[in-house]
Amino acid sequence: MPFVRVDALGADRERLDALGRAVHDALQETLGIPPDDRFQVLVGHDGTASTLRYGTYFGPDRDDGIVYIAITLRGGRTPGQKQALYRRIAELAQEYAGTAPRNVFVTLTENTAADWSLGDGLAQYVLHPGAARLPAAAEAP
């Protein structure tokens, strides 16, 4: 159950959709997220009324093609799975949206099953503990 927020500078609806697809496809491929588990907030910034700031920290020569991707998900993935996810997001963002991999900035925030309400004011994963189990592809070996 990932929750994804994508912020992109100068992105129209088409580019935002392509970036959202890139993240979702990468989550499916690398972590085994189900196809219908797609909860995303996609935000374009025009550089005037809203903007994104970036620097050259840790080397990439970022530019105005910057995309920030914040993913909140339940804990339990290995560092290798996370690395595969970052790599695949960058690959698909370039393929789908023309975003240079150097401009793909990703953060993961992990939490527990009790930290989710999927509607109706309920903590569904607490009420149905079996549903909180990670998909087989996402479990540590």
Buried (B, 14 or more C-beta within 10 A) or exposed (E): BBBBBBBBBBBEEEBBBBBBBBBBBBBBBBBBBEEEBBEBEBEBBEEEEEEBEBEEEEEBEBEEBBBBBBBBBBEBBEEEBBEBBBBBBBBBBBEBBEBBEBBBBBEBEEEEBEBBEEEEEEBBBBEEEEEBEBEEEBBEE
